[in-house]
Amino acid sequence: MELNSLPIQELEYLLRESATAETSFTPDRWTKENPTQGHCAVFTLKAQDAIGGIICRLVIPPEWASRLR
């Protein structure tokens, strides 16, 4: 596949359809309403493969984590 050749709607569909509780990092929090729960790292890499760009990592203090949900 050529870089940036996948339409964003198709990428979103493919990621949502591939997500299951069994493949989630947090299977106890996975639901059909939020099928991407626990797939952040893998989906980030797949999105970068499909549309390009740079991935930045942000390290935050643990007490901030609840604010980012």
Phi, psi and omega in degrees: 000136179283140180304137179068018183265352182265121177299143184301324179295322179291319177300313179301315179299312182297318180294314180298319182288337181271350184276130176223166176299324182294333180261000182279143174291333179234071185299333179290342180255355181288138175220163176295331179287333179228070186290346181271359178306126176082011181244015189305309186296312181294316181294325177298316180293320179293321178295319178297319176302318186281321186240356178083192179105181182245137177262126177250140179254134180242125176260124182240155176296143181306326182291347177274342188305319182293338179283341184266002181273000000 
